[in-house]
Amino acid sequence: MLPATFYYAQTTVFAYLKDADGKPVEKAQVDLKGEGNDVTADKIGYFQFVDLKSGHYQIVVTKPNFEPKTLEFDITTEKRKDLGVVTLYPALTGAEQGLAILDNGDDEGSGQTSTVGLLQSSQDVFNRVASYDLGFYWFRPRGIDGRTSENMLNGVSMVKSDNGNVDFSNWGGLNEIVRYPEIASNHAPSEYAFGGATGVIYKNTKASDYRKGFQATYSITNRNYRQRVSLRYTSGMSKKGWAFTVMGAKRWAEEGIQEGTFYDAYGTYLGVEKKFNNNHSITFNAFASPSRRSTASPNTQEVFDLRDVHYNSYWGWQNGEKRSERVKTSFQPIFQLQDFWKINKRSNLWTSVSYQFGKEKGSRLDWQGVPNPNPTYYRNLPSYYASLNPSALVADPNNPGNLITAVQAIATSTQLWQNADPETTQINWDRLYAKNLSQTPVTGYGVTGRRALYYQVNDVSDDKIWNASTHYTYNFTDTSRFLLNVSYQNYRSELYREVKDLLGADFAWNKDPFAATNNPGTSALLNEGEANVAKYVGDRIGYNYIFRRQEIKVNPGYKFSTGAFDVFVSGMVGYSSSSREGLFKHYLYADSFGKSADQNFWNYGIKGQVLYRINGRNFLIYNGSFFSQAPFLDDIFINPRLNASIAPKLKNTLVNANDLSYVINSPLYKIRASVFLVDTQNETNVQRFFADGIQIEDSGAAGDNDSNTGGQYVQSAFVTQIMSNLEKRNMGAELGVDVKILPTLSFQGAASYGQYTYRNNPNVYFASDNIGVFSNGLSYTEFGKAYIKNYKQGGTPQTAFSAGLRYSSPKYWWIGGNWNYLDNNYLDPSALLRSESFVQNGQSHTPYADLDEARLRQLLEPNKLPSAFFFNANVGKSWILGKYYLLISASVNNILDNTRYITGGFEQTRNGKYDSFGEDYDRSTTLFAPKYWYTQGRSYFVNLQVRF
């Protein structure tokens, strides 16, 4: 006979499902995760699970046209456990996150049941609208840099140590696997990591969590890809404690919405779970998503006016096919092992280990001693001819062998562009091959042959990333919990350039083509001492180095409830050590070769959340945080391709973030109104770009203009701009509203008004790949202060509104639409153009004699982008046909086909002096106007899903 405690452990768990109007929800699917069984709610919305043993459980409630719900509970010795009433709310179109509200029927609320959804919800109404409607138009809530977020997959961070970004293409196409994460928005504390100022996203992909059976999806669209197909299979949990989930997906387009772009990406997933008992299980997850795609170019307004928003300068015709110079390929699989152990009824321990490796490559054209082949190079546009003396003789744009006047060239060039002549408006691959093939063979460095004037290269990052973490929780009581997260990352990335295609030539020199002019008397070798200066396809050329970083974080937390208050306090201590190891010995930089000194940083932080329950439906929530963040590798090493120089005045970034929200959560309406203030200090901002002809002045030089020891330089090279001790302020208000007008009709709205500005005038520094060491003994020179205080930050609209209606039929179909408005979007101000150097004469180093304040303000006025509004619509219908579930949905964004909205861009810095910038500014069409990315116009997405 079994002991009595065994019988007492057999428990029946039950609940009732109702909609927002209190009506029963029937035929909803209720899955008991990890147990391999599910039930269907009956006509009164009732469901139950019987004979459950002691342990921790999770159930997922799903029904077409409703948001999915995830509920967690523990069983000890009770015979029956009542989960109460579970309210299901209609799903927002595209919204893939749900808010679970456990309603115990007490309007005033009792205990924590009414606030579980608030504290653990994936997204509230504002964040959902901001993500899926406004986010489509490049709206970024609160304007905060995404590099302060934390994105975790199966317990480990997916943030890359080089730049702080997350490469979502590593699991691209696997929508059904990675959806429904847990999200702590903005700077609110999270149970899983300390995070930053833009949230913590956490997702476990346990094989048993997915619905048993098959799910097939087919989608068509006119965006970056045209078609998507996927298939997922989940075995469910077997009697022996095994569960398997596998998925494959493909997205592709022979040509995307932008001219000359293609898309070819796969996504694969394998999940294996072994359940030893109710208290212990282990999972293995593997993600592999190889991809190959081409990218599109930003362009000046002149180019957009001559062509349209779908024009792309990165491609040209070759042998009857479109060939792009900019192709990105990536294959960086991830393997993860995760252990879940319920130590006892009070404590849990999750442990994760992850390894990711693989290469990412991005191709581009390179050239030596010949004109820039890009069709949008300023000398290839009509505005260039307009800048010349009208009677000057120039090469005929239509026949370079003939000479015509500049006035004639304007008309000829304009006509060629407006007629989309491919030899003018696109890369002329045949011409590049012909130029290489026409070279007289040369002899040098032990080889003879035609050296490449034009060739294609790949910039490669070869990553190897180890992660380990542990997540421990201990429940002191039902209303207090201790948490401890410890994580470790070992990041190693080898970065180099390799020859991809010699375009008909025999080899390319690994030399600086500008050395004879900029640095006479030097070797010009980019890797001194190597045996083979001539490079062939697959050889490394230009640069080669290794980034290393080790980082450990300890994050304790404590949650408790007392009276009408729920409190969550989280702390963080972290340490990171970063270094660069050069594998090429550059002829200009003594520190280019070998391992650099370690750059070590300590991080500290604290976050707090206080929720006050006014009553069961009304809440006040305060979130506050103060933390430091160590600079990423790309911020530490300002020009790592060539040397080990460290950013000047490098410090930890300090972030002080606060917000206060009033939340109403009732069956008829949900509202969140928030005010926020985020201050950032000590930030280091590093920007790298190619500049063709930029004038760089050595402020410490004595006028030596013909060597690398000082003076002025006219450079065609990659340059680096550094701002140190940058301060920013992001403040504003947010409002999200979801109102049930009728049982089948709801209104959703969101509003955001922000003021995102720079708060100081940081120091600005400049470096060039082709100069070497300045007279100050460093590889960069100071340009003084950049006067950007009170300028608006760029990158996102600072004002946004959205309003929409949705009708959800009891017959399982829906239709909806919304209006979106975005305004106060700016380009980030160029620090160089607003530096002290900008207004100083290059010869005397004193302000220009004709400097006029009104004129200066006119030249440097912030670049505000046009406002815009958009209409979106969506419709869908689902059926249950026996054991088959069928869903078809469609959405159209930007119905009115607005193609004048600029999503982003940047100011060009070719003219870094007051006189030359003013001269260009006064032209009818400036030569070096800002470059933009425009919205792509009307787009659609149609999705068909079958489950069985």
N, C-alpha and C positions, 0 to 999 in steps of 0.2 A: 504494500500500500504506500502511495506517495504521501509525503508530509502535508500537513494541513495548509502550510503556507503556499504550496503549489496551487491548491484549489482557490485560495483567496486571490491569487495573482491573475486568475482568468477574469478579465474585465470586458464589459460591453461599453463601447464609446458611441455616443449618438449626438445628433444636432439637427436643427431645422434650417433650411435655406429659404430666404425671402428676398424679394427685390426691394428697391428703394421706397416703394409704396406699401410695403408690408405684405405683399401678396406672395403666396408660396411659389417657389421655383422648382418645377419638376424636370425630370430627365437630365439633370446635371450629373456629370461624371465626377466621382470622388475617388481619388487614387490614394492609397496608403503607401507612401514611398518606402521602398526597400523590402516590401512584403510580397510583392508580386500579385496582389489582388486589388480589385476595385469594385465599387458598387455604384448604383444609379439611384438618385433621389426619387421618391415616389410622388404621387399627385399632391401631397400636402408638403412636399419639400423635405421629407424625413429621410435620414439615412443612418445606418449604424454599422459598426464593425464589432464582431463578437470574438470572445476567447483570446483577447490580447494579454500578453504577459507584461510584467513590470518592465519599464524602460522608457526611452524618449522616442516620440513618434512625430511624424510630419505628414500632413495630408494636403493634397492639392485639389481644389474644386474648379472645374472648367465647364463652360457652357457657351455655345455660339452666341456672339453679340454681348457677352458679359466679360468683365475683367476677371482673369484667373485669380484665385485666392490661395494663399499658403498659410496653413495654421500649424502651430507646434504645441505639443502638450506632453506631459509626463504622466505615467501610470505607476502607482505604488501598490497599495493593497486594496483600493476601493473595488467594489463589484460593478458599479455603474458610474460612468463619468459623463456628465452633461456639458457639452461645449456651448450650449445655449443657442441663440439665433445668429446665424451667419448671414450678413447682408451682402448681396451681390449687386454691384453697380454696373450700368451699361458701359461698354468699352468705348473709349475714344478711338477714332480712326488712327491707325498707325501706332497708337500707344501700346507699348509692350510691357508696361509696369502696372501693378495693381496696388490698391490701398485696402488692406484687410481691416475691417471694423468688427470686433466681436461685441455684439449688443446684448446686454443682459436684461434689457427691458426697463431699466431704471433711468429715467430721463436725467437725473442729476449725476448719474454715474456712480459707481462704487468700486473702489480699488483702481487697478490699472487697466482693466479690460477695455475701457473706452479709449485709451490712449496708446495701446499697443501699435495700432496702425500708424499713428502719428510718428512714433519713435522709430519704427522699423520700416516705414513705407518706402517703396522704391522711388516713386515720384509723386508729388502733389500736383494739383491742377495747373498751377503756373509752370512748373518745370516740364510737364507733359506738352503743353502748348508751345512753350519756348523751344523744346527739343524737336518736335515733329512738324510744327508749322512755321514758326519764325526761324528755327534753326536751318531750314532748307535755304534760307536767304542769308546765311552766314551771320546770324545773330548769335552773340556769345553772352550769356547771362552775366551781368555785373562787370563785363569787360575784363575779367581776370585771365591772366596768362594760364593756359591749360597745363603748363609745365609744373604747376603746383598741385596737380591732382594725383591720386593714387588709384591705379587700375589693377585689381588683383584677380588672378585666375587660379582656382584651386589652391588658394592659400599663399601664393607668392606674387610679388610685384612684377608687372609687365612693363614698367617704366625703364627706358634705356638710359644708361648712365652717361652716354656721350652728350645727349641734348635734352633729356628729360621728357621726351615724347613717347607715345605708345604707338607701335606699328600694328594697327588693327588688321592689316592684310595678312598677318601671321595666322589668323583664323578666319580669313575672308570667305564669305559664302556660307558659313556654318551658322546661319541665323537661328535655326531651330535648336542648336546646342547651347549657344551663349546668351540667349534671351532670358528675361526675367532675373536680372541681377538684383542684389540688394544695394541700395544707394544711400549714402549719407551726403546730403546736398551741401554745396558750398563749403563753409568751414566748420560745419557741425561735427561733433565727435562721432566716431564709428567704433563698433565692437571689434573690428578686424585689423585696423591700422590707424596710425595717427593722421595721415593724410596731409593736405595743405589747405589752400583757400578755395579750391574748386571741386571738392568732394572726394569721396571714396566709393569706388564701384567694386563690388565683390561678387564673384560667381563661382560656385562649385558645380562641376559637371559629373555628378555621380550617375553611373549607368542605369541604376534602378529608378532614378528620378523621372525618367521619360516614359511617356505612355507606351504601353506594350503594343507591339505590332508595327506596321509600316506607315510611313508618311511620305507621300510624293508631292513635289511642288514644281510647277512650271510658271515662269514669269516672262513677260515681254515688256520692254521699255525703250525709250529713246534717249537714255542718259549716257553715261560713260560706256556702259555695256548695253547690248540689245536684248539678250536672252539669258535666262538662268534656269537651270534644272537641278533638282536635288532629290535624293532618296535617303530616308533614315529608317533603320530597323532597330527595335529594342526587344530583347527577349523576355523582359520581366525577371523577377527574382525566382530562381528555381528552388525546389525543395532542398537541394544540397547547398544553397546559399550563393549561387553564382548568377550574375546578371551581365549582359553584354549590350552595348549600343554601338552601332556603326553608322556612318553617314558619308556620303559623297556628294559633291556639288560642282557645278561648272557654270561660269559666267563668261560670255564671249560677245564680241562684236567685230566684224570685219572692218567697220568704220563706225565710231561713236558719233555723238552729236557735234563734236568739233572736227573740222576737216583734218584728214590725214592721221587720225588717231585710231588705234585698234586696242582690243582688250581680250586677253586670253588667260583665264585664271581658274584654278581648281581648288577645291577645299575637301580635305578628308579628315575623318575623326574616328578614333577607336577608343571606347571606354569599357573597361573591365572592372567589375566589382566583386569582391569576395566578402560575404557576410559570415563571420565565424559564430556570432551569437547576437543577441539583441543589444549588446554593449560594445561590440567590437567589429569593425569592418575595415577593409583596405581597398583602395581604388587605384587603377592605372589609367592614365589619359594620355593620348597621343594626338597631336595636331600637325598636319602637314598641308600647306597651302601654297604650292608653286604658282607663280604668276609671271606674266609678261605683258606689258602694256606700254603705250607711248603717251607722251604728255603734250600739252598745248602751250603756246607762248602767250605771255602778256604783251600788250601793244600800246602804242601811244594813240591819242585821240585822232591824230592824222591818219593812221593806218585803219582804225575802225571806220572813219568816215569814207575812206577810199574803198574799203571792202565791207565787212560786217562783223558781227560778234562771233561768228563761227570760224573766222579766218585764223589760221595757224601757220606760223612761218617756219616751223621745224621740219617740214617735209618737202619732198620734191619727187618728180617722176623719174623712174629708172626702169628701163626695159618694160614699159607699159604698166608698171605697178607703182603705187605710192610708197616711198621709203622715208622713214622718219630718222632724223639724227638723234632724237631724244627717246630712248627706249629704256624702261626700267624692268629688270628681271629680279626675282626674289625667290629664294627657297630656304627657309629657316625653321625647320621642324622643332616641335616642343614635346618633350617627354616628361611626364609628371607622375609621382607616386605620392599618395596621400593616405594617412592612417587616421581613423576616427575611433577614439576610445572613450567610452563613458566609464570613468574610473569608479564612480559610485553615484548615488542619487543626487549628490550636490555638485560634482565636478566632472568636467569633460576636458579632454586633451586631443587636439588635432595637430598632426605633424605633416609637413610637406617637404618634398625634395623635387627640384625641377632642373632640367638641363635643356638648353637651346643652343643650336649651332646652325651654321650655314652662311650663305653669301647673299648680299644684295648688290646689284650692279646698276649703274646709271650711265648711259652712253651720251656722248656729245662730240661735236666736231672740234678739232684742234688744228692749228695752222702755224707756220713759221715763215715770216718774211713776205707774206702775201696778204691781199685785202681780205677783210672779214667777209665770209661767204653768205652771211645771213641776209635775206632780202630786206629786212627792216633795219639794217645798219643805216645810220643816218645819211651816209653818202649815196645810198641807193633810193632815197625818197625824193619826191618833188620839192619838199621844203629845202633840201640842200641846194638845189639849183637856184631857188628863190633867194638864198642868202648870198649869192655871188653877184659880181658886177654883171648887169644884164648883157653886156657885149662880150663877156669873157668866153673864150672857146673851151668847150668841154667835150668829153667823149659822148657820142650819141647813145642814150640808154638803149635804143633799139638795135644799134649797130656800132659797138664800141670801136671799130676800126675807123669810123668817120668822126670829124669834128663839127660841132654845131655851136651856136651861141647858147648861153645860159637860159635866155628867154625861150628859145625853141626847145631846150631840154625840159623846161618846166612842163610845157604842153605835151611833149612826147611821153615823159615819165608818168604824168597824170593819166593820160589815155591808156597806157600799158597797165597801170594799176587798176583803173576802173573796169577795164576789159578782162581782168584776171589773167593776163598773159603769164603762163606758167614759168617762162624763162626769166621773168622779172619778179613775180610775186612769190615764187617758191625756190627752194634750193635747187641749183642746177648741178645735179650729180655728174652729168656727162662732162660739164666744163671742169669740174674738180678732177675727174679722172684724166681728162686731156692735159690739164696743167701738169700733173704728176708724170704722165707718160712722155711728155715733151722735154723732160729734164735731161740734160747731158749727164751721163754717168760720172760720178765723182769717186775719188779714192781717199780714204781716210780711216784711221783707227782699224786698219787691217782688213777693210772690206772695200769692194768696188760695186757701184750700182747707182740706181736712181733714188735719191733721197726724197722722202715725202714732204711736199709743201703743205698739202692737206691730208689729214688722216683722222680716223675716228678712234676714240678712246673710251674705256669704261672706267668710271670711278667705283672702286670696289670696297665694301666693308665685309670682312670675314669674322663673324662673331662666334664667341664661345662664352656662354653665360650659365653659371651655376647659381641656383637659389635654394635656400633652406629656410624654413620658418616653423614656428609653433604657436598655437593659439590655445590658451588655457582659460577656463572659466570655473569659478567657484561660487555657488549660490549660498550665501550665509542664511538668507531667509527667502520667502517668496517675493520680497520687495527689495532685496539688496543683492548685488552681484559684483564680484571682483573679476577683472579680466587682465590677462597678460599676453602680449604679443611680442615675440622676438623674431627678427628676420636678419638674414645674412645674404649678401650678393657678392659674387666674384665675377667681375666683368672683364673680358679680354677681347679686343677687337683689333685686327690688323687691317689697316687702310692703305690702299695703294691705287695707282693708276696703271692700266694695262692697255696695250695696243689691241684694238678690236679689228680694224680694217685699214690697210695701207692705201686703199683706193688706187691700185695699179702701180704704186711705187714698190721699191725693193726693201726699203728699211726707213726708219725715222731716227734722227739723232736725239740722244738724251742730253740735249744742250739747251741753254737759254738763248733764244734767237735775238734778244735785245742786249746781250752782254757787250757786244762790240761798241754800242752807242752809250749805254748806261754805265758800264764797268769795263772800260778798255784795259787790256793787259792782264785780264783774269782768264782762267781756264774755261769758264762758261759751262763746266760740266755739272750736271745735276746730281751726279753720284761719283765724286772723285775717287779714283783708284779701282773702279770696276774694269774688268777685262773687256767687256763688250758694250761699247758706246752705241753701236748700231742696234736698234731694236726691231724685232719682228713680231708678228701676230702672236699674242699671248704673253709677250715679255712685259716686265714692269718698267714704267717710264714716268719721269716727273717727280714722284714722291713715293715713299714707303715708310710707314711707321706703325707702332703698336700703342694703343691706349689700354691702360689697366686701371682698374678701380675696385677696391674692396670697401664694402659698407655694411655696418651693423646698426640695427635700431632696436631699442627696447621701449615698449609702449604699454605701461600699466594703465588701468582704468577702473573706475568704481561707479556703479549705478545704484541709486536707492530712491525710495519713495517715502515721504513723510507728510502726513496730512494731505493738503491739496497740491503738494509739490512733487515733481519728479526731477531728479538731479543726475547728471552724468558728467563726471570729471575724467579727463584723459591727459596723460603726460607723455613726454618723449625725451629720450636721450639717444643721440646717434653719433657715430664716428665714421669718417670716410678717409681713405688714403688713395690718392690719384697720381698717376705718372704717365710719362710719354717715353717711348724708346724709339729713337730714329734708326732706320735701317739703310738710309741713303745719306751720304756725306755731301751736302750742298756746298758749292764753291764759295758762297757768300756768308755762310753761317757756321761758326765754329761749334755751336751747340746743336747742330742738326743731327749729328750721329751719336748714338749711345743713349743710355738711360738717363733721364732727368732726375732731379731730386724729387722726393715724394712731397706732394702737397696735401697736408693733413688738416682736417676741419672737424670740430665738434659742433653738434647741433643740440638745441634744447627747445622745448616747447610745452605749452599747456593749453588745453581746450576745456571749455565748460558749456554745458547746456542746462538751463533751468526752465522747466515747464510748469506753469501755474494753471490749475483747473478752476476756472471761474464757476463752471458747472459742467454737466456731462457733455455739452456741445460747444462750449466756448473756452478758448485757451489763449494764454499768453506764453510765448516762447522766446527766450533769449539765448543766443549763441555767441560766445566770445572765444577768441584765440590769440595767442601771441607765441610766435615761434621763429626760429632761424632756419635757414635752408642753405646748405653748402652749395657753392657753384658747381655746375656740371662740367664735364671735361672740356666741352667746346667753349665754355666761358673762362676756364682757367688758362688754357693754352690758346693764345690768340691767333697763331698761324702755324698750327701743328704739322701741316704738310711739309714745312721747310725748316722749322726750328722749334726750340723748346721755350720760347719766350712766354713769360707769365703776364697776365693782364695787370696793369698798374693799379695800385691801391685796392687789391683784391680783398674782399671781405665776405662774410656770410650775409645773405639777404635777410632782412628782418621784416616780418609781416605781422601787422596788428589788425585783426578783423573782428567786427562786431555787427550783429543785426538783431532786430526786435520784430517779432511777428505777432499779429492777432489772427487767430484761426477760428473759424466757425465750421463745424462738421455736423450736418444734419441730413436726414434722408432727402430733403427737398433742395438743399443748397449747401455747397462747400465753398468757403472763401478763405483766402490767405492774403493778408496785407502786411507788407514788410518794409522796413527801412534798413539800410545797410551803410557801413563805412569801413573801407579797407585801405590801410596805409602801408606802403611798401618803401623800405629804405635800403641803402647800400647795395642796390642792384648793379650788377655788371652786365652791360649790353654789348654783345659782339655781333657785328654784321659783316659778311663777306660777299663780295660781288665782283664781277668782271667789269673793269673800266677801260674804255678805249680812248686814251688821250687825256686822262685826268691829270691836272697839274698838282703835284705834291711839293710842298715847300718845307725845307728843313729850317725851322724857326731858330735853331741854334747855330746855323752856319754863318760864315763870314763872307758869303758871296761866291763860293767856289761852285760853279754851275756845271762842271763837266766831269765830276767823279762821284763816287758813292760816299764821299765824306761830308757832303752838305750841299746846300743850294736848292735849285728848283729842278723838278723832273717832270717831263711829260711822259706819262706811262700808259702803255697798253698791257695791262696785266691784272691778275687778281689782287685786290686790295682789301684791307681789313680796317674797319672803323670800330673803335672801342669807346664806350662811355662808361665812366666809373662813378660810383656813389650816386647813382640815379635814384630819385625819389618820385613816387607816384601816389595819387589818391583816386580811389574809386568809390563814389558815394551816390546814393539814389534811393528809389522806392520801387516796389514791385506789387502788383495786384493780380491775383488769379481768382476767377469766379466760375463756378459750375452750378447752374440753376435748373431745376426740374420744372419746366413750364407746364407740361402735361405729362401724364404717365409715359407717353411715347416720344415726347419732344423735350429736348434740353438745350440750354445755351451754355457755351463755354467761352470765356474771354480772358485775356491777359493784357497787362499794361506794364511797361517798364520805362522809367525815366531816370537817366543817369548823368553824372558829370564825372568823366574820367580824364584826369589832367596830369601833367607833369608838375611837380612841386618845387623843383630847383633847377639851377643851371649847372649841369654836371661838366666835369672835365672831359674833353674829347681828344682822342689820339688816333693816329693813322699809321698804317704799315703797308708796304708793297712787296710782293713776291720778288720783284726785280731790282730792288735798291740795295738791300743788305743793311749794314749798320750805319746809322746816322751819326752826326757829330757828337751826339750825347752818349755814344757808346752802346746804344740800344737799337733794336730792330724796329722801333716805332718812334714817331716824333709827336710832340704835343702841339695841338692846335688851339690851346686855350680853352675857355669855357664855351659850351654850347648854350646859347640863350633860348631855351625852350620852355622856361617856366611859364605856366598857365596855358601852354599849348595843349590841345586835345590829343589824347592817345588815339592811335588808329587801330584798325582791325575789326571793328564791329560797330553797328549802329548804336548810338547811345539813347535813342528813343525808339520804342517799338510798341505797337498795339495789335491785338488780334481779337476778332469777334466772330463767332460761328454758331450755327444751329445744326442739330443732329436729330433725325427722326429714326427711331428704332421700332420696327413693326413687331407685333407678337408672332408674326408669321416668319420670323428669322431673316428679315432683310433690313437694310438700313440705307439711309442716304444723308449726306451732310455737306456742308460747305462753310467756308470762312473767308473773312477779309483780313488782310495783314498790311500794316503800314510801318515803314521804317524810315528814320530820319537821323540827322546829326551824326553822320558817318564821315570820318576824316582819314586822310592819309597820314601816316606817322611822319612827323617833321624830320627832315634830314639834319643830322647834327652838324655835318660839315658846312652846310649852307648857312647855318646860324651860329657859327663859331667866330671867335675873335679873328682868326686867320682870314675869314671871308671878307672882312672889311679893311684888311691891311694890305698896302701896296707890297708886292713881292720883292721889290728892290730895296725900299727904305724901311720896311717893317713898321710903318706908321699908317694911320688911317688915310684913305684916299682923300685927296684935296677937295674933290667935288662931292664928298659923301653928304647925302641929304637924308634926314631922319624920315620924312614923309615918303620919300622914294624908297628907302630901305623897308619901311613897313609894307609898302605896296608889293615889293618883290618877294617878301617873305611871309605874306599873308597865308594863313593855314589853308590847305587844300581841302575844302569841304566838298563832299560828294553829293550828288542829287538825291533827294528823297524819292520814295516810290511806294506804290501800293500794289497788292496782288490779290487775286481771287483764286482759291483752291476749291475743289469739289471731290467727293468720294462716294462710292456706292458699293454695296456688297450683298450677297445672299448665300445662305447655307442650307443644306439639306442633310437629313439622316435617312439613308436608304438601306434598311436592314443593318448590316454590320459596317456599312460604308458611311463615312462622313465626308461631305463635299462642300467646299467653300470656294466661291469666286468673288474677287473684289477688284475694284479699279479706282485709281485716283488720277486727277489732273491738277498739276500745279501751274501757276502763272497762266491762267486761262486766257487772259487778254494779250498774251505774248509780248509782255514788256521786255524789250531788249536794251533799254537804256540805263538799267540799274547796274551800277559798278559795285562789285562785291569786294574789291580790294585792289591794291596796287602799291606803288612806291615812287618816291621822287628820285629822279636821276641826279647824279652828282658829278657829271662831266665838267660843268663849269663851276669851279669852287671859289671863284673870285667875283667881287662885286661888279667890276667893270664888264667882264665877259658874260656874266650871268645877266646883267641888265641889257646888254646888247642883244642877247638871244631872246630875252623876255619881250622885247619891243617888236620882234618880228611878227608878221601876220600869222605864221605857223612856226612855233619854236622848234629848234632842232632837237632839243633835249628835254622835251616835256615829260611829265610823269607817265609811267606805264601802268596800264590797268588790266584787271580781269573783269569781264562783264558777265551778267547772268546769261544763261544759255537759252532763254526763251521758254516757250511752252513745253512742258514735259508730261509724260504719262507713265503709269505703271499699272499693269494688269497681272493679277496673280490667281492661279488655280491650284487648289490644295485638295488632296484626297488622303484620307486616313482609313485604314482597315486593319 
